[in-house]
């Protein structure tokens, strides 16, 4: 290698300056420790040359540079004898500068290895200065000749060693209850966590955090992106950050800002181990639809400079442009074999080395576009299905993107779960006064068979939710008619304008008792609807404690009290209510592995029957009624529909009244006792049928009654 500054930096790196690169091998991609050296393999089909640059330990000074000496197909590779873990390096790619053809090679720009296992960030953070951009700002058709290495991101060589033997809880999908949270926002104000650890992986592994999750009965946490992120230029200019993290820079690296120590990989692993020991799985949100390089005007960080046409989709007839199906400026081209390999290598790494149990894929239709329209048997889905390392992982799709035919709810392969926004919108409409038929509400309660059953998919493949990180949280859903996103610095133009929310008579905070009582009832009714419906329920962190985001329905850039959960102001009764309903779900309702049939068994008991408030089955016209908000669901029992259990457990009756007045509901025969009354702060009730046939169903309430005459009180399902 060519020595450039051997008198600087740690001796290990300086001593390598005079070592000659050997040919090495073209696999695995990235940097891998190989006995007494490190092998480097970089994919680029269009480059004329790839240089390896070595830096001092903090990445400020380049110590040596050498050309990778061998090429096998589209992989450039070389081995540096004597090198070891800890070495800091970057890449430079030589080739034509033809932006109109999609070729954006500029060797003046230091590039991050896409397969980097650890990233060395520039001191003081990424500065978004002009030298990070490939084109000359004065002459955009020409490459910029300024060197950006000192302030660019670099990679550090990591020796992963053998994969740990993870002791995974492995909850059945049919019994899963998901809890979506942001690592930092969840614990920034959590009592019982040392101040220095708040907002970190260590905090999520704390006794206080685990106790809360176990109290609720959560089977899996679903973490917003934890891969190394980059704050967008526009946010930095406004003094904000990308709090949610959907702008990935390092796909193999835990975000260091969520670490209490200088070893985020180790801390993340320790967190996973503690959650696993508590019986809680870890699912992470991943963003393989775009990278942090943005559009044609964005910076040259890694992929664009290494092989732009090999990484990104371009519009037909415009090879110099980018398909923007992500809404973030670019779209990864997963049809390319190396891009597909990149995604699969990353997924396997997080499962094998980091211990995660599943993934939620942001804008997932991008992964199945071949060439443009969505294909449920696209190469990505077929590859994942046969990959031994990914067997048993939970795979969840956000089933829409901004491409042609971008809404693909229900169209993913068997075994994939999907965020069901139809459930969200129907539940909101039913309880908050929107347009909704009784038939639509019943469909969502029963697992959305219209979306999933026709493709031989199970009810648990519908991830039911009322709110998620994106949009109003639950408290704000019943407190605001309008978004209040002024803090985002976009003049309140960002975020969804159609929320199906209702402020219950007053916009925002109030002390009016009637408004507060109405909100409390609706919050509990919505939670009960979510947690008692067929499918996989997903709670959003903070909804169970009454946290408010002050009407901000797009707080992606708010790393402050807007998103930090207000544990000091937590509504403990609401926490108790949520835990009680989750326990009832597991104790009394059938698991979501089988569809209801509506057929009667040998004892004349149907697994599901829908009832009018008069006690009769619903007529055809009843299903299309848009004004009625009263419904009963008679469920044959916890074992209904199971071939090995029969209907030998207690029948239950779910009653829903979204009207603003009490109604009389004629009960079917049975010794009915109340297990849930959503009008009560903690959901508990001592009500028992005393001979009367009519039941007074309170306004805006959900009740769950159990028939005590049919079976003894059942126990929770094993492993639930």
Order of alpha helices (4+ residues) and beta strands (2+ residues): beta-alpha-beta-beta-beta-beta-beta-beta-beta-beta-beta-beta-beta-beta-beta-alpha-alpha-alpha-beta-beta-alpha-beta-alpha-beta-alpha-alpha-beta-alpha-beta-beta-alpha-alpha-alpha-beta-alpha-alpha-beta-alpha-beta-alpha-beta-beta-beta-beta-beta-beta
